[in-house]
Amino acid sequence: MRKPLAWLMMIGCLSAIPAVASAQNPSPEPPGGAPPAAAPPAAAPAGNATPAPGTPPAAQTPPAAAPAADGAAAQPAPATPPGDLPADSPAGGQPAPATPADPQNVEVVKQNGPGGQLQIEEHVFKDAAGKSIKHGKFTQYFPDGRVLATGDFVQGQRHGKWTKWVGVGESRLYASPIYGGYPGPFFTEAHFKLGVLHGPWIVYDARKQKMSEWHFQDGVQHGPWIWYYPNGAKHRESTYVGGVLHGHVIDFLPNGQIRSKVEYFDGRRKYLRTYGYGYGRKQAEGWYLEPLEKTKTKYDWWTSFGETVVVGVEGKPAKHGEWKWWHPGGQVSVKGHYHLDQPIGRWTWLQQDGSVQKTQDFTVEGVEPPAVVDGNAQPAAGQPAAGQPAAGQPAAGQPAAGQPAAGQPAPAAGTPPAGTPAGTPPAANPPAAAPPAANPPANAPVPSGPDV
């Protein structure tokens, strides 16, 4: 298995599908033997800002620096936003989560800028130790009086919907290549639940064109993550479940065609592996899951920051998806599916003349088996069949059929498990001549199917 590669990924900087370098493809000996991708600009003040309807863009230099809402050092105010905001943004109208009981003695505190204009207006109360705690509406203003950022605090924590304008060059995140071609300043909105991201984080350009939409639940990535081209077409689409990728990560061309498509299962990338008799003849082929890369992530909407750091690798490759074996003459000998190295659903063994020798059904507790159509097990919805790459072209870095992942050694030599039932393809000594480069070494063990 390869050593974990520590890397730092600025979420917006990704211009290619995230792909985990494939670990060495082991030749696991399953139970038995029958064959079977913008580093955006610097962050601006936080809030849920909405300029007055109908206000035209101010064609002047960016306003003077305004103090940060959280009491941090003052940050330069973003470039003056265009007139009106997308009042009916997709996340608008989302009910705010339940809040704790309101404290007593909440006061309105105002801060003025160097020229005497109102800069920040917030609601605070004093706790038992006399410390000021933000609680209630917070609003930060541009020097000309328009809203720069706004939202609500609940006992010192952001809660509900917040919006904020971010000027060009203020956030590295929105300066990332995947956000290229959009005019600024940028209008952002995010939803919180007592201090953590909870709901959509959406970014719009100065034309009110949506640039990206990410979803969180209780502070972690959860739900669809989508980036767009300036023409409104999808650029990249993925889904997170509990902080890890699950499902397909798809990159699109500006015309809507799929450029690449990779499938993930519980944070682990799927890849196809082929074993051969030699001379281009397949012996076995099926889908593996890569080991899980353990990551640490940080997302700060207020400063427009997001990163993922790989801190290690956990587990080993596992067979997952459809697998097939072939007789030396080229006829399919065995076919079936695995779920995390366990056979599942209908398995079929066939004679060299194509007639069915036997079938057997396998179950995995709590997992729905693949559907059976015309006697054949079908991949689950959206899952590619063995021998077929995922829809669209394979992602960059995905190993070609019959080859280990780039830079990884071939599986260690060995022999398949003993006691292989009838119908198991030979565990094979390919012809004396060296097999084509697309095949693993002649002595690489070939996985066998379930014992029946």
Secondary structure, 3 states (H helix, E strand, C coil): CCCCCCCEEEHHHCCCCCCCCCCCCCCCCCCCCCCCCCCCECCCCCCCCCCCCCCCCCCCCCCCCECCCCCCCCECCCCCCCCCCCCCCCCCCCCCCCCCCCCCCCEEEEEECCCCCEEEEEEEEECCCCCEEEEEEEEEECCCCCEEEEEEEECCEEEEEEEEEECCCCCEHHHCHHHCCCCCCEEEEEEEECCEEEEEEEEECCCCCEEEEEEEECCEECEEEEEECCCCCEEEEEEEECCEECEEEEEECCCCCEEEEEEEECCEEEEEEEEEEECCEEEEEEEEECCEEEEEEEEECCCCEEEEEEEEEECCCEEEEEEEEECCCCCEEEEEEEECCEEEEEEEEECCCCCEEEEEEECECCECCCCEECCEECCCCCCCCCCCCCCCCCCCCCCCCCCCCCCCCCCCCCCCCCCCCCCCCCCCCCCCCCCCCCCCCCCCCCCCCCCC
